[in-house]
Amino acid sequence: MNGILFQTVFTSFGWNSRLVMACTAVLLALEIMVLMLAAHVGLRVGPRVLSTMAIDSWLPHQFRYLSDKLVTQNGMLVMGILALVMVYLTNADVGALVVLFSVNVFLVFSLALAGLVVYWVRHRGEAGWWKGLLSAVLGFVVAASVLVGTLVTQFFNGGWFTVVVTTAVVLGCWRIRKHYQRTRQSIAKIDEAFADTPYGSEQPPPELIANGNTAVFVVGNSRGGGMHALLWVQRMFPEHFQNFVFINARTVDVHAYGGKDALEAMKTDAFVSLNYFVNFCKSHGLRAKSYLVFGTDAVEELTRLAAEIAKDHSNAIFFTSKLVFEHENVFTRLLHNQAALELQRRLHGAGQQMVILPMRL
């Protein structure tokens, strides 16, 4: 289509056929390079979008581990498979694919610009806020107009299929988020059950023994999960471990970017959680210590921290918990325990021992 357009325009200038073909070839080559760059950006950025959505529990949490090292291997594979699925569902109909692409692109533009409108309305006190608001409103009107116009004019040429596919994706993400919310509520009940676990009355022991048997617990936001693992180890290996180490890696995600107060609140919550385990152990005469790290990839940070701990405690064994549901199915296996399994895989690859303990909900 662009080739015909370029030829028509250049011919109207009175150029000879050779010059027209040469200029058309150059412009089409530039267009091909732009499209290849756009495809490359889509394949590179797409997995990061999946990762961000997974952090917010809109997608399975395993997608959050599409880090830089795994983008080429896993992220592009996921995006490629999804592309092939869409080609199959549309029977490679270019018209339907173009409508699908256009509608969703301008839907994203409209939502992003609507977010900017809300942002500037909430920050009316900032200097030049009205310029930002005016630009955001203008951009939103343009993007929304194109979106509505495309849907109305192309509804029977792929628009209806786009509405069905996009709605199905939105409902699927909503269903995943609701499941994670219910799971957090169940974990909160377990935390309440361990809230009454009494402290001991023994004097705090001396520092950790460098070459002593060390139990390292990977704990998260749930106090119940950490206490479940700690009590299980004490029951199964009485008086075997001389040191008890608790480690936690907090993900610096979109919630932490809500401002300085949000980041400080996350740090305080993490320190309080780790100090609880350390103080509990010391009150029972056990040597205990904690480590806390922050990063965008919790598994990556825990792997790095585990290597440092192994240098100081050569006889360390790592423990963590995984959720076990009463009615296990493909859906629950897809949405849970990927972090524990990925961490175990990495530690085993580094020659370190790790045990995953089941915690039934």
N, C-alpha and C positions, 0 to 999 in steps of 0.2 A: 504494500500500500504506500509506504513512504517512497519506494523506488519510483512508482508511477507519478507520485506528487512531485518529486524532485525533477524528474525528466520533463514533466509538463511545464514547471516553472522555468527551468533553464532553457527549454526550447522557446518559450515566450520571450526570452531575452535576445533571441536571434543568433544564438551560438550554434556552431556546427555540431554534427552528431558525435564526433570524437570527443570534443570538449565536454559535451553534455554527459556522455557515458563516463568519462574520467571523473568529473565532479560528483556525479551520482555515486560512483564506486567509492570515492573518498568519504562522502557523507555516510553511506551505508556501513563502511568499515568503522567509522567513529561510533555509529549507533550500536554496532555489534559489541564494541569494547565497553560502551556504557552499560549495555545489558549484561555483559559478563561480569562487570564490576558490581552491578546491582544484585546479580545472582550470588556472587561471592559474599557480599555483605549480608544477604539474607541467610545464607547458610552459616555464617559466623555469628551473627547477632541472634538468630532464631533460638539456638540452644541456651543462650544467656537469658532470653525472655522466658523460656521454659523454667530455667533455674530460679529466676526471680518469682515466678508464679508459684513454684513448688515451695519456696521459703514461706510464702503467705498462705500455704495450704490450699491453693486452688488446683494444684496438680499433685500427683504422687511425689512424696518427699525424695524419692530416689533421683528425680530430675535435678535436684539442687546440686548433685555431685557431678554435673556436666562442667567441670572446671576446664581451664585452658588445656590441660594435658589430655582431657577426654573429649573435647569438642570435636576434633577431627575423627576420632574413633567411634564415639557413641552419638554425639549430638547431630552430626551430619547424617549419620545413618538413620536416626529417627526422622529427621526432616525429609530425607530422600524417600523413606518408606511412605510417609504421609503424602508426599507429592505423587508417588505411584498410585496410591489408593484413590486420590482425587482424579487422576487421569483415567483410571479404570471406571470409577463411578460416573464420570461424564462422557465415557466412551471417546475420550480424546477430542471432544468438541471444543474447538478453540473459542468459539463465541461464548459458550458457558463458562469456560475457564477465565476468559477476560472479564466477564461480569462478576464472577466469584472473586477475582482479584480486586477489581475496582471497588466493589461494594465494601469489602472488608478493609481495604486500605483507607477509604474515606470514613468508614466507621471508626477506625482507630484514630484518624485525624480529628474527627468530631469529638470523641471522648477526651482526647488529650487537650484539645483547645477548651472544652468545657471545664476541664480541671484547672486550666490556667485562669479562666474567668472566675471560678470560685476562689482561687488563690489570691488574685488581685482584689477581689471584693473583701476578703478577710484581712488584707494588708493595705487598707486604704490610707493608713497613716504614713506609709513610706513615700519618700520623695519620687515624683514622677510616676506614681501608681496609675494615674489615669491614662498615661500613654500605653502602659502595658495592658490595661484593661481594654482600651479601645482596639489595640492590635489583636488581642485574644478574641474579642467579640466579633470583629470583622472576619478573622480567620475561621471562627466557628460557623458563622453564617454562610461563608463560601463553601466550606467542607460539607456542612449539613445539606446545603442546597444541591450540591453534586450528588450526595448520597441518596437523597430523596428522589431527585430527578432520574438517576440511574435505575433505582428500584421500580419506579413507576413506568418508565419507558421500556425497560428491558425485563419486566416481570415474567413474561411468557417466553423469553429467550434466555433463560438461565437464572433470572431473578428469584423465582420461587424456590429453585434448588438451593440457591445461596442462603435464603432465609431458613430453609429446613436445616442445612448443614450448620450454619452459625448458631441457630437456636439449640441444636443438639449439643454442640460443643459447650455453650454457656450452661445448659442444664447439667451436663456431665461435670463441669467444674464446680457448680453449686452443690451437686451430690457429694463430691469428694470432700469439699470443705465442711459440709454438715457431718460427714462421718468423722473427720478429725475433731470436730467440736465435741461430738458425743464421746469419743475416745478420751479427750482431755477431761471430760466430766467424770468418767469412770476412774481415771488415774487419780483425780482429786479425792475420790472416795477412799482409794487405797492410802493416799497420803494422810487422810484423817484417821485411818485405822492405826497408822504408825505414830500418830502425833502424841499418844499417851505412853510411848515407850520410855521407861524411866532412865534417868541418868544414874551412873554409879556414884560411889563416894570415895573412891581411891585417889591417892595423890598422883598428879601427872608424872609419867615416867620420864626418863632421860631421853636424849636425842636418839634418832633412828640408828640401828646397827648397819653399817655400810654393806657388809657381806651377808647379812641375815636374810632369812626367807621373808619375802615381801609380797603382800597382796595389794595389787593396784586396782582400784575400782574406778571405772569410767561412769560418772554420774551425770545426770542432766538436771532438768528443772524439777523432776519428781523426787521428793524426799523418800517416798515409799519405795521406789525402785532401788535407790541406794541402800536403804535399810534392809530390804529384802535380800539383796546380794550379800551384804555384810553379815547378817544373821545366818544365812545359808552357809557361808564359808566357815564361820565359827562352829556351826553345828557339824559340818562334814569333815573339817580338819581342825579338831580341837587342839589348841596350843602348838600348832605347827608353824604358823606365821608369827614372826617377831616384829614386823613392821606393817603398818596399814597406811596406804597412800591413796588419796582421793584426787582425781583429776577431772577437770571440766573444761570444755571449749565452747564458748558462747559465739554464736553466729552474729556478726555485725551485718544485719540485713536492713530492709527498708524501715523496719520499726525503730532501729537505732538511729536512723537519720531524721527522726522527728524533731531533733534539736538536742542541745547539750543536756537538758534535763532528762530526756529519754535515755540517752547513753549512760548518764550517771546512775539512773534508776536501775538499768540493766546490770551495771557493775556491782552496785550495792546488793541486789538480789542474788547475784552469783556468789559474792563473798559470804553473805549470810548463809546460803545453802551449804557451801563447803565448810564453813566454820562449825556448823551444826554437827557434821559427821566427825570432824576432828575433835571437838569438845566431847562428843559422846564417847569416842574411843578412849580419850585421856581420862575421862571420869571412871572408866573401867580398868585403868592401869595399862592401857595399850599404847604403844608408840605410834603416833599418827602425824601425818603431814599432808598438805594439800597444794595443788598447782592449778592455776587458772590462766587460760590463754584466750585471746580473741582473734577472730579472723573471718574471712568470707566463706571459708570451707572448713567446717568443723572436723571432718575426717582427716583432712590434710594436716591441720594443726595438732590433732591428737596423735597422728602417726609421728610427727616431728617430736612432740613432747615425750612419747613413749621411748623413742631412741635415746633421749637425754636421760630419762629415768633409768633405763637399762644400763647406762654407763656407771651410774652411782650404785645401782642395786642389781648385780648380775643374776641373783636368784629370784627375780620378779616374775610373777604370774599375773596376768591382767584378767579382770572379771567385769562383765556388764550384764544387763538384763535385756530380754526381748519380750515383747507382748505375745501372749497366746490367747486367742479368742475361743469362746465356747463353741461357736459355729464357724470354723475355719473354712475359707473358700478362696477362690482365685482373687477376688476383689481385695480381701484383707491381706493376702500375701503380697499383692502388688503395692499396697499402700503403706506397709509397715516392715520394720526390721531390716531395711536395706542398709542403714548406717552401721548397725552392729555387724552385719555380715561383711560389708566392705572393709570395715576396720579390722576385723578378724583376718580377712584375706591378706591385707597389707602387713599386718604384724607377723602372720605365719610366713609370709614371703621374706621378712627380715630376720627370721629365726627366733622370734619371740612367741611365747605361749599366751594364748587367750582363750578363756572359757565363757560361753554365752549361757546364761541361766534363764530358764523360762519363767515368766511372771504372768499368771493367768488373770484375765479381767473378768 
